[in-house]
Amino acid sequence: AAPFVIDRRQFKEDGVGYLDRSRAHIYIQEERGGEPRQVTFGDYEDSAPQWRPDGAEIVFVSNRTEEPDSNDNTDLWIVSASRKANDRKPRRLTTNEGADAAPSWSADGTRVAYVSSVNPKLFWYSTNHLAVIDAAGGAPRLVTKAIDRNIGVPRFAISGDKVIATMEAEGEQRIVEISLATGEAKSLIAGADTVYEFDHHPSGALAAPLSRPDLPGEIFLYANGALTQTTRVNEEALRDVRFVRQQRVSFKSGDGTMIHGFVYAPTSGRKRAPAILNIHGGPTSQYDGAFDPEAQLYAASGFAVIQPNPRGSTGFGEKFAAALFADWGGVDFGDVMAAVDDAVARGIADPERLGVGGWSYGGILTNHVITKTDRFKAAISGASEVVYVGNYGHDIYQKEWEWELGLPWENRETWDRLTPFYDIAKVTTPTLVIGGEEDWNVPILNSEQLYQALRRLGVPTELVVYPDEDHSIDRPSFVRDRYERYLAWYRKYLR
């Protein structure tokens, strides 16, 4: 094997490893076969190609700034599908300094709808808005600026005066119809019906994988205001399975901020059950109505499950998400503890038998929780970070660390203030530490450091490392093993 020779800032990618200068470009493959024809070139990453309806042009997404590894400034570009060499130079369509993505043509090929993040300083805390621009160029129109909710997968309605899209909102993942005239969003699919992507037919019908708290994903058709299930892949396997009802809850955090989330009471029907505070990753994501096998597994095993959407979560506006900026383990710690207090007050959770755990940022916040309180009798820290400065130059978030915390040699006080490791001697909670051997997203180094510190301090702990696995543990035998270890750990300390 040849040595890796690195000359770029972003030199790692989870699931890939070290990066070289190879780039993804747009190619055209004729239906009749033959060699694919390359239509974009250069030292750029090109993605998300979409044909203009007449097939003459392709809109795509690319960051063509001087140093693309140092910013998120993706723009929309249009390139001719012609075979003529002089038509191959792409034309830049958008100039926003933030990320523009997910383009889609209008039926007449005169406009492009897309998703735009207009506050690059907030990067993943920033709201993704629906924008529309003339394909010939000009100023874009930010359609959903007043809504302040993340929009995704925009698709023009055949009428051209509306756009169908996904929207994160208050613990729901909706399909909405957005008026281009008013910017108002009308929900088509909402509530517990959860959809992350869809396909749009010219007739106006939608096809989408949809899930609910009691239904793993199946394909549904939406037409004339009605949903029709078209696949039943899981029906036979789940015929005799009883799922727990997901309950939506709202409560105030310590500073009066209203927090939303969900709880699952165990199938045993017992009040004051041992309870697990299950923290989501991200941090910019949300719990919603999607089928959650982990929550159902815990509930079926006699545990109550607490799933809050603390500050830092999406679905509640940019200010709510950005409240966590440079405050990891701060306001969100107060919010998740308020969720536990709420579950206790509702008679669902036994305050003497509490567990806490999560994956990725859920594991990171778990590390903060166990250094700040001894209320929990068991913890599971999955794919987490614990010594933040140790990730500089090591994980895949080099520009994001700098944007949020500054450079560690210039702003070390902030890095250390947010790092849970320096309070590790306060931990008394038995903690299972777990991760993937080849996780380049949140490297296993962090789990090793956490385990070593807890072991040295005499806190009950185990380290589980899954070989050849990245940030997502995908091998079926390992998925099962991970859930079995979760249950065994919580049963050992919460029963």
N, C-alpha and C positions, 0 to 999 in steps of 0.2 A: 504494500500500500504506500501511496505517496504521502508526504507530510502535508498538513494543512498550512497554507500561506494566507495570512489575514491582512487585509489593507483597508477594511471598511469598519465603520462604527458599529453597525448592527451585524454582528457576526455569528449569531446563533438563532435558531428557530426550533421551538418545541416540536417533536416528532420528525425533525429533519437532522438536526445537529449543527455542525459548523457550516457557515455559508461562504460561498465564493462569489465571484462576479457573474455567474450565470444568471440570466434574467428570464422571466416569463413574458412571451410575446403573443400577439394575436395571429392566428393562422386561419385560412379558409380551406376546408376539406370538401371537394366536390362530391355530390351524391354518387356519381358513377365510379368513384375511386380515384386512384392515382396519388401522386405525392401532394401533401398539403402545401398550400401557398402562403408564405409569410407576408403579412401586411404591415406590421410594426417592427421597428428596429431600435437599436441604441442601448445604452446602459441604463435602462428603465424597466420597472415592473409594470406590466399592463394586465388589466383584469376586467371582469364583468362586461364582456362584449355583448352588444345588443344590435341586431339588424334593424335598420330602418325598414318599415313595412314593404317598400318597393325593392329592397335588396341592394340599393345603390351605395349605401354608406353604413358604417358601423360606429356606434358611440361606445366608448370604453372609459375606464378609470385609470389614471396614471399620476404618479408624483414625479414631475420632471423638473423639480427644483435642483439647484446646484449640489445640495447635500441632502438627498431624500431620507437618509438614515437619521437625520436630526430634526425632522418635523413630520407632521401628519397631513401635509398640504397636498392631498390628492385632488385632482381636478377632472372634469369631463373633457374628453377629446373626441373628435370625429375624424375618421379616416375613410377615404374612398375604397370601395371594394373592387375598383377597376384594376385590370392587369397592367395598365400603363405605369411605367416607373415614375413619371413626373407627377402622378396623382397620389403617391404614397406618403407624402409629408402630412402628418396629422395637423388638424386645426384645433387650437385650444378654444373651448367653449365657456368654461367658468374660470374665475380668477379669485375666488374666495380664499383667504389664508387658512381657513380650517379645512376639514375633510368634506369633500363632495363625493357621493357614492351612489350605488344602486340606480343607475339610469334606466329609463323606460320611455319609448317613443309614443307619441299620440298616433292615432290610427291614420291620420293624413300625413304623418311624417314632418310636420312643421314645428313641433314642440317636443321638449324632453322634460319629463318629471324626474326628480331625483331627491335624495336625502342630503341635507346640508347642515354641518355643524359650524356655527358662526362665531363661536367663542373658543378659539384654539388654545387660549391660556388655561382653560379648564379641561381640555382634552376629553377623557372619558366621563367626566362629570357634566359635560356640556350637553344640552338638549339637541337632538337630531330633528330638524324641521323638514317639512315638505317644501320643496322649491320647484318652480317651473321656469323654463327659459326657452326662448325661440331658438330653433335649430340653426337659424342663420346668424345668431349672435345677439348681443345686446345685454341689457341688465336683467338679471333674474328677479323673480318675484317670490318672496318668502311667504308662502300661503298660510302656514300654521303658526306664525310668530306669537299670536295671542293665546294659543292653546298650551304651550310649554309642556308638551309630552313627547316622548320619543316616537318618531314615525319610521316605518320600515316598509320595504317591498312595495313601493308605489307603482300603480298600474292605471293608466288612463281608462276611464269608462268609454265605451264606444261612442257615446254622445259627445265626448270631448270637453264637457263642462264640469266634470267631476273626476276625482282620482280615488281609486280604492287602495287601501294601505293597511298595514298593521299599526297598532298603537298600544304602547304600554300605559296603563292608567289605573292607579289605585289598587294594585294587586290583581289586575286583569290584563290579559293579552288579547286585544280585540281586533276585529276586522271592521274598519270604518270607511264610510263614503264621505269624502271631503269636497265641499263645494269650492270651486275655484273663484267664484264670484264673492263669496262671503268668508271663506276660510273656516266655516263651521263643519264639525265632524258629526255625522250621524252613525251610530253603531248599527252594524249589520249582524255581527256575531260578537257576543259579549258575555259577561257574567262568568260562570264556571266553564263555559265553552271556550277552550284555549287554543289559539291558532298562531303559529310563528311564521308560516309561509303559506302561499296559495298560488293557484294558477287561475287565470281569468279568461273566460271564453267570450268571443265577440257578442254572443247572445245576452251577456250580462251575468251568466251563471259562474259560480266559483267552485273550484275543487280544492280541498284542503285536508291535510292530516290534522285531525282535531282530537284533543283529549280532554278528559274531565277528572276530577278527583277519584272517581270510581270507574274510569274507563281509560285503559292504555290507548295509545294513538290508533285511530282508524281513519279511513278516507270518507269524507262527507262531501255532498254536493249542496250548495246553497243556491236556490233559485226561487224567484217570486216570493221572497221573504220566509222561505221554509228550508229547514235542514233535513237532508235525507242521508242516512248512513248507507254506504255502498260496499264496504268491506267488513268482515267479521273474523279477522285473523285470530283474535284472542278468545273468541266466544267459547269454544269447546274447552280450552285450557282453564278458563275462569268460571266455568259453569257452577262449580260448588264453592267458589271463593266468596267470602263475605268481606266487603271493604268498609272501612271506617269513614264516617261522614266528616268532611272538612268543615270546620266552623270558622267563620270570619269574625275577627275581634278588633276592637279599637280601644285605646287607652292613652292616658297622658304620661309622658316621660317626666322626669324630675323637674325639668325647667318649664313644664307646661305644654311642650310640643306634642301634638296629637300623632300617635304612632298606630299603624295598622298592621295586621298580620293574621295568622291562622293558628288554630289549635286542633289537634286530633285527640279525642278521648279514647282510651283503650277499649278493645272489643269486650274485655271482661266486664265492662260496665261499672267497675269499682270507682268510687270517689277517692280523692286523695291518692292517686296512683303515683308510683315513681315516674318522674318526668324528665324528658331530655330537651334541653334548649338546643335546637338544631339550627345553626347559623349559616346563611347562604354565602356563596362566594361572590367574587366580583372585585371590589365591593359594589360596583355599579351593575346590579341586577335586581331582580325582585322575586319573591315567592308569589305564585299566581295559582290558577285553578288547574294546572297541568297535573296529570297523574304522577304521583311521587312514590315510587316503590319503597324507598327507604323509610318514609313516614309511615306507610302502610305496614311495613314489616315490624317496625317498633310497636305500633298500636296493636297489631295482632299478637305481639309477644307480651302484652300487658303494660306497656309504657304509654304515658301521655306524651304528646309531641308538641313543642312550642316553636313556632316559626314566625318570628317578627320580621318586618321590613324596616330596619332602623335607618337613621340618617346615613346617607351614602347610597341608599337604594335608588333605583330608577322607578319611574311611574308616579312620582309625586312632585315633579318639577325640578328645575335646575338648582334653585336655592337649596332645596331639601337634599339633593345629591351632593352639591358642593360644600355643604356644611361639614363634610368629612375631610375636605382638602387639608392636608398636613395636620390632621388630628386623628389618625388611626388609633383606635382604642380609647378615644375621648368621648365625644357625644354619643357614639354608637354603643359604647359600653353602658352608659346610662340608659339608653333605649332598650337594650336587650335585657337588662336587669329589671326594668319596668315591666317587660313582657312576662318575666317569671313571676313577679309580684302579682300581676293581673291574673295569671293562671292559678296561682295559689288562692287569690281572693274569689275566684269563680268556683273553687272547690274541685278543680281538676287535678292540680299538682300537689304532691306531698312535699312540703318545704324541707323535710328531713331526708328526702331521697331524690336529689337533683343531680342530673348529669348534663354535660355540655360538650358539644363537638361540632365540627364542620370541616369542609375541604377548601383548600386554596385560601381566599380571604376569610372564609369561615373558620379555617384552622388558625389563621393569624389572629383573628379576634378572640378565639378560644385561648390562645396564649396570653393575651391581655387579661382575659377574664380570670384565669387561674393565678395570675400574679397580683390581682387586685382584690380578690375575695376568696374566702374559704367555704363558701356556701355549697359548693359542688363536691359530691363524693366520688365522681368519676369524670374524666375528660378524655376526648379523642381529638388529637391534633393531626389533621390530614393535609399533606402537601403544603405545609405552612412555612412562614419565614419568622425568624426569631432574632437574628443579629443583622439588622438592615444594612449596615455599612459593609458587611461581608458579601453582600450581593452586588455591590458596585463592581462593574466589569465582569460579572459572573452570570447573572440571569439575563433575560431578554428585554428587560424594561429600563435600559440605560437612559434614554431621553426622558422617560416618565419620572424616574427617580429625581433627575436634575430639575425638571419642571416643578415638581411638588416640594422637594426638600432642599434644593440647591446642591452644590458640589460638596462632597463630604469633607474636603480639606478646607473649605471656606465656611461651611455652615454645620460643623460637626455637632454643635449643641442641639440643633433640631433633629438630626438623625438619631442621636442618642436619647433624646427626650421621648421619642416615639417608640423606641426599641424595647420590647418586653423582656429581653434577655437580662438586662441589668437589675431587674427585680425578681430574678428567678429564685433567689434564696427565700422568697416569701411563699413559694408554692408548697402546698401540702396535699394537693389533689392527685390521686393516682391517675397517671396519664399514659394512654396508648399513643405512640407516635408512629406515623405510617406515611409511605410515599413510594413513588416510582424511581427505580434506579437511574433511568435516563430522562428524568424530568428536567427540561431546560427552561421551563416556565418559572417554576419555583423549585430550584435545585435541591436535591436530597441532602446537600450540605447542611441546610437549615434543620432538617429533622435529626440529623446526626448530632448537631450541636445541642439541640433541645434535649435529646435523649441522654447525651453524655453528662450534661449539667444536672438533670434530674437524678440520674444514676449516682453521680458523685455526691449529691445531697441526701441520698437515701430515700427519695420519694419513689414509691412503687411505679415502675414504668417498663415498657417493652418497645422495641423498635422493630417494625416490619417493613422490609424493602422488597418490592416486587421487581424481579429481574426483567430487563428489556422493556420496561413500561415507562411511558412518558407521563405528562400531567394528568391524562385521563387513563384510568386503569381499564383496559378493554378486553383482555383475554378472559373468556367466560369463567374458567376455573378460578382466576384471580378475583373476578367480581364476586363470585360466591364466597370465596375465602374471606374477602374483605368484610362482607356483611356478616358472616358467621363470627368473625373476630369482634366486630362492633357489638353484636348481641352478647357474646360471651363476656366482654369487658363490662358492659353495663349491668348484666345479670350478677356478675361477681361482686360489684360494689354497691348496687342500688337495691338489692333484694334483702 
